Amino acid sequence: MTSATATHRLAALVDASDRFSHSARDLRATQLAALDERFQDRKERIKLLGHRAREAGASEIRELPDLVPLLFPHSVYKSYPESFLTQGRWDRLTKWLGTVSPYPITPLDTSDLEGSDRIDEWIVRLGEHGHHVSCSSGTTGKSAMLLATERDMDWSRKDTVGVFSWGSGVRPTGDRRMIGIAPTAAVPKNMVIAEAQERAFGDPAKPRFRLPLPPITVGSLTRTVLLRRKIAEGTALPEELADFERTATRRQEALDKAMTTAAETLIEHRTEKLYISGMWNALHHVARLVRDMGFSGKDFHPDNCLYVGGGLKRAQLPPDYQEFVHDTFGIPADRNFQNYSMQELNSGMPKCRRGDRYHVPPWVVPLVLDESGEHPLPHESGEVEGRAAFFDLSLDGRWGGVITGDRISLTLDPCACGAAGPSIRNDIVRYADLAGDDKIGCAGTVDAYVRGVS
């Protein structure tokens, strides 16, 4: 079998109903062949990867430990100098993207985008040239900027429908009213996922409900976090503080009104089959409003489904928050969908409907490293706990290997549901939350290299 065939065989399983039934042992040879294929194809095309390979003396991937020095720390995607954002140096930020892209980024004329508040326009312009940048705001004020191609967008459309259907048991028959109860960042990946879910599961005769709020753009998120940091440092100007207070008050009033509208919309359509999506904090808030209005699960359709995106995001909720949401909206136990993923990956890991675990698809290669992210932990069977790292073989627009900020427990043994593939226990935590900080051993050297060539 050639390595090209290995990659194709793994990616083709996205359409297979038994894609989580292949054991880690059975997948290992095919995954290693596919990893080496991707490495050989990209090591001269991605500047940072070539640097990492030369630094490690790596010429091929024969075993999983060979991959570790070639993984990128998750912080690499925000390793650009912050002055590029604050000074509106979009030409320099474009050049920085070229260090992590396998495809040449033709220099863009950004002379008309002067100013630090034009990031959203810069993202649109890159997209017009086939370079789709999805960003996360982060808590430092710097967005992680993640390149994707049209091929990545197509994969996200297909993968999101498959993982939701597998993890919820809901077939894509287009017969549900879509109710979205959480504002999400208006970035390319989020938008194509939402569109794909609506096409597959939404009734075209029933318009999707979205919170009546302005879209959350990368620019608005970045400006807010930067100002909060200035306030914490004591460097914010009086007029900035006054504007921040006015903006915060307006946004809270708009959010409170939108949540009430969401609760009223759910009650209005309570007898219809609903597809409800959101994050736990917003879902719990709206559930309380519905209860206060005198309604609960007995009033809703018995076959509603729930798509929960993201974790708690440090929200403080009562211990029974999940049961409260399920009981309020009449969500059956096997219609509750949760997904473990991150912006750095292009694929989802759906939560099992029987075991309290997330299933890893065959084209995503999981590794467990020590806390520093420098060494793989021995793991041939059973469960091991440590820092999560992944290689997503579906990724086209950037290198698929990332060292995350998450502590996970990965097992190679079969799940209670019978699936033989690797799975992750549902007790994932971030190292930053455990220690108040998170240091990955290779992050400093990667930062230094990227800054040197950007």
N, C-alpha and C positions, 0 to 999 in steps of 0.2 A: 504494500500500500504506500503510495506517495504521500508526502506531507500535505500537498494541496488537497488530496482526497480526504485526509484526516480532518482538515478544517471544514471542508464541505459536509462531511458526515456528521460532525458535531452540530453545525449550524442547522442542518436539515431537520434535526430533532425538535426544532421549535414547533413543528406541525404535528408532532407525535403525541398521542394521548398518554403514552407510557414513558415520557421523557425523563421522569424522575425515578424510573425503575432500574437504571443502570448503576451498578455499584462503582465505587471509586477504584477498586482493583481492576474491574473490567474496562474502565475508561482510561486508565493511566497511560497505556502505550499510545493510544490515539491522541490524548491531550498533549503528551510530550512531543509527538510529531508535529502537531498543530502549533504548539508554542515555538518550536524551533523554526518552523516555516515563517511565522510572523516576525520572529527576531531577525532572520536572514533578510526578509523583505524590508524591514524598517530601520535596521541599525545604521544605515548610511543616509536615510531620509529624514530621521528625526535627530536634530543636533544634540539634544540632551541625552538621548538614548546612546548615540555614538560615543559621547563623552563617558557615560557610565560604563559602557562595554570596554572601552580602552582602559579606564581606571581599574576595572576588575579583571582585566586580561581575559574577558569572555569572548569566545568565538562560536559557541554553539550551546544549545540547551539539551542535555541528555537525561538529566534528573531534575526533580523539582528544586533542590537546593541551588542548582545553577541559575534559576530564575531570580532568586532573592536579591542579589546585588543589582539587578536590572529593573527592579520595581521602583516606581516614583513615589515619594511621600505625598500624601494628599495635599500638603501645603505648597507643593510645587506650582499649583495652578493659581496661587496668589502671591508668587514670588517676585512679581514686578515691583519696581520702586513706586511707592505711594504717590510721589510727585507727578507721575504720569497721569494720575487721576485728578489730583488737586490743581494741577496746572493745565489740564486739558491737552496733554501731549499725546494725541491719538495716533500720530505717526510713529512715535516710539512704542506705544502699546501694541500697535499692529506688528511692529518688528519683533517685539517680545513674543507674541503669539507664534511667530515663525520658528522659535526654538523648540516648541512642543508639537508642531504640526508636521505630518508626513507629506503634506502637499504644499507647494510654494504658494505664498500669499503675495499676490501682486501688490506692489505699493499703491495705496489708495490716496487720492487727493482729499485731504481732510482740512485744507486751509480754511474752509468755510465753517468749521466746527470749533472755532476757538472758544475757550471757556471750559470750566470744570464741570458744567452741568449738562453736557451734551453726550453722555455715555449711551443713552438710549438710541440716539440718532446714529452714533458710530456702530452700534450693534446691528441696526437695520441695514446700514450700508454694507457691512461685511456679509450679511445674509444675502444681499442682492448679488454678491459675487460667489455664492455657494459655500461660504464659511459661516455656519450657524453657531453662535456663541450663547450658551446657556450659563447663567451666573447664579451663584448663591451669595447672599449678602454677607453672611458670617457675622461674628460679634465684634470683629476688630475694625470694621469699616471697609475692609478690602474684600472685593468679590472674588471668589474662585471663578476663573474664566475657562470654560470647557468647550473646546471646538468639536463640532460635529459636521458630518457631510450629509448630503441627501440620502445616501445609503443608510446612515445612522438613523435619520428621521423615519425612513421606511421600516427599519427594524423595530424602532420604538412603537410604531403603529401596530405592528403584528404582535410583538411580544406582550404588550400591555393587555391586549384582548385575551391572549392565550393564558397568561398567568391569572387574570381575574376569573376567567371561566373555570380553570382548574381549581383555584383556591376557594371559590364560592359555590361551585356547582351550577351557576347560572349560564344557560346557553345564550349565545349571541343572536337572539331571535327578534330584536328590535321591538319589544312590547312593553317597555317600562317608561314611566315619567322620570326624568332625570332632575334631581334636586341637589344642587351644590351648596354646601353650608360652610365654606371657608374661602377667603380670598387667597389666591396663590400668585406667585410672581409670574408676570407675563413674559416668559422666556420661551424660546422655540420648543424645547423638549416638553415643557408642561403643556403648551398649547396643542402639540400634535397628539399627546397622550389623551387629553380631554376630548379632542375631536374624534379620535379613534374609538374611545369608549362610547361616545354618544352615537356614532354611526352603528356600532355593533349592538348596543343594548337599549338605546333610546327609541321610543315610538316617534317617528317623524311627524306625526300629527299633533304631538304634544311638545310645545317649546320647552327647552331646558330652562330651569330656574337657576339664576346666578344671583349672588348677593348684590343688591343695587348699590354698588360702591365703585369708585374709579379703579381702573386696573392698577395693580402694584407693579411698578416698573423697577428695573435695576437702579436707575438713577435716584428714584425716590427713597429706596431702601438705603442706598449708599449715603445719601445726604443726611438721612435721619441718624444713622449709626455714627457718622463722623461728628455730627453736632453733639450727640450724647457723650461722645468721648471728650470733646472740648469742654462740655459742662463738667464732666468728672475731673478734668485736669484744671479747671478754673480759668480757662483761656477764652471762654465764649464771651462775646461782646453783649452789652445790655440789649441792643436791638435784636440780636440773634436769640437771646433768651425769651424776649417778649414774643417774637414770631413763633418760637418753638411752643410756647404755652398756648398761643392762639390756635396753632395748627393741631396740637394734641387734643385740645378741647373739641374742635370741629370734627376731628376724626373719630373721637370717642362717641360723640353725639350721633354721627352718621352710622357708626358700627352698631350702636344700641338700637337705632331705628331699623337697620337692615336685619338684625337678629329677630326682632319682633315680626318683620315682614316674612322672614323665613318660617317662623313658627306658624303664622297665619296661613301661609301657602301649604305647609304640610297638613294642617288641619283641613283646609279646603279640599285637598286631593287625597284624603286619608283612605278612601275606599278603593283607590287605584293601586296597581302594582308599582311600587316605587323603587328607584335606585338612588340611595342617599349617599352622598360623599362629603368628606370633610376631615378635619383633624379633631382629636379628642376634646380639646378645650372648647372649640366652637360647637361641636355636637352636643356636649354636656350642657352648655349654656342654653341652646335652643330646646333641648329636651326638658330642662327645668321650666322654660316659658310655656311649652306645650302642656306640661303637668299643671302649671298655674292657671291655664285656660280651661282646665277640666277634662283633658283627654289623656289617654294612655294606650298601651299596646292593644287592648281589647277593641279599640275603635279603628285600628289600622288593618290594612290588607295582611293576610297571614303569610304571604310569600314575598315580603319586602327584602331587599338586600342592602348591605352596607359596605362601602369602600372607605377604609381609613388610611389616609396618607400621613406618613411621618409618625414620630412618637409623641410624647407629651410636650416636648420642647420646653421642659422645665416648668410647665404649668402645674399648679398645686390643685389637685382634684381629690375628692374623697375616695377611699379604698374600693368602693363598689361602682366607680364611674362607668365601667364598661357594661355591667349588668343593668345599670340605670338607663343607659342609652338604648340597649337592646330591648328592654322591657317597655320603654316609652314608645318606640317606633315599630314594635312587633317584629323584630328581626329574629328569625329562627337561628338556632345554633350553627347550622351548616351554611348559612347565608352571610356570615360575618367574614369579610375579606380584609386581611392585613398583609402588608408586603414589606420585606426588608430590602432596601436598595439605597442608592445614594447618587448624587449628581455625577460622581466620577465614573460610575458604571452605566451601561446601556441596557441592562437586563434586570428583571425583578426576581426575587426569591419569595414565592408566596407562602403564607402560613398554612400549615396543614390543617385540614378540617377535623382530624382525629387526634394527632399528636400535637403537643404545644411546641412546635418547631417550625423553622423556615427551611424550605427545600431549595438546594442549590442546583441549577440546571447544568446539563453536561458541558455546555460551551463556556461556563464560568468555572475557572480552576481556583479553588479556595486553598489558602495556606494559613497556618497559625504560627506566628512568630513570637519571640520573646518581647518583653515590654519595650525595649529599645528599637525594635523593628529591624534588627541586624541579623538575627539567626533564626532559622526554622526550628520548631520544636519537633522532636521525634514523634512520628504519628503514622502507624501502619494499620491500626484498628482502634475501636473504642472511641472515647471522647477525650479531647484535650482543650485546655483553656489558655488563651493568650491574645496577642494583638492580631486582628484580622487583616489579611491581605488577599487580594483577588486578581486574577487575570481574566478579563472579559474578551473572549475571542470574537465576539460580534462587533467590537468597536472598529471603526474605519478611520475616523477623523483625528484620532490621537492614539498614543500608546495605551494598551489595555491593562497594564499592570499598575496597581496602586496599593500602597500601605496605608491603611485607614487609621482613624483615631478611636476605633471601637475595640473593646474587649469582648470576645465571643467564646462560646463553647461549641466546638465543631465535633460531630460524631461521624464516623465512617460506617457505623452499624445501621441496619435497617430501622426505619421508623415504625411506630406503632400502627401506622396506616398500611404498612406492607411495602412502601417504596424503599428500594435498596440503595438509593443515591445518598450522598452526603447531606447532612442537615444541621441547622444551627439552633441551639436552644433559645427559647424566648426569654432571655434575661440579659440582653445586650446592654452594655453601658459604655459611656465615653470615658476614656482615660482622663480627659480634662475635668470631668465631673468628679472623678475619684480623688484626684490629686490637686485640683485647682490649676493645673498646667499640664502640658503634654509635650514631651520632647521625643522626637524620632531621631535616631542616631545619624542617619544619612541626610537629614534635612538641611543642615548647615552647608555641607559641601555642594549639594544641589543648588541651594540658593546662591552661593557664591558663583557658581558656573553660569547660571541663568542671568544674573545681574551683569556678569562680565561680557556677555555677548549680546545683551539687549540694549 
